[in-house]
Amino acid sequence: MSKIKLKKGDLVKVISGESRGSQGKIVSIDINKLRAIVEGVNMISKSEKPNAKNTTGGIVKKEGSIHISNLMFLETGKTVRIGRKLDDKTQKLVRISRKTKEVIK
């Protein structure tokens, strides 16, 4: 299994599937299933029973998960691939942009 290079809070663009072209921030990642939930992307309708939060219940729109392979990191409006490199000063692995070779925070 390969290392997931995307993290929660990253700005990503959907590169394939029904929501192709849309972009948003990663809300959560399921490491075992290799799927991520992206803000405002892949909206699904789900019926919910009434509860303390939602007293009326009914059909609710929420984000569905997308496979990690269908997402690409956005850097200054352009999609880039992410690599990992050992930082000389801190001796820790850091994420870098494969296009610009700059460190991604």
Residue, then its C-alpha position, 0 to 999 in steps of 0.5 A: m500500500s502506498k503512502i497517502k500524500l494528501k492531508k486534511g485541510d489541503l485544497v484539492k481538485v477532482i480530476s475524474g468522475e462525476s464531480r470532475g473540475s470542482q475543487g475544495k478542502i479535504v474535510s476528512i480522510d479514511i486511510n483504510k478505504l483510501r477515500a476522502i470527503v471534500e467540502g462541497v464536492n460529490m453531494i449526495s441526498k441522504s434521508e435522516k430520521p428526526n433527532a436532537k440536531n435535526t428535529t424535522g428529519g427528511i432528506v439532507k444533502k451532504e458530501g460523499s466520499i471520493h477515492i484519493s486517486n481522483l484528487m490532485f493537490l492545488e498549488t496557486g491555482k494549478t494542480v501539482r504532484i506531491g513528493r516527499k524529501l528529507d529536510d536537511k535542517t530538521q532531518k524530517l520528511v517534508r512534502i514537496s511540489r514536484k513541479t516547483k520543488e518547494v516545500i508544502k506546508 
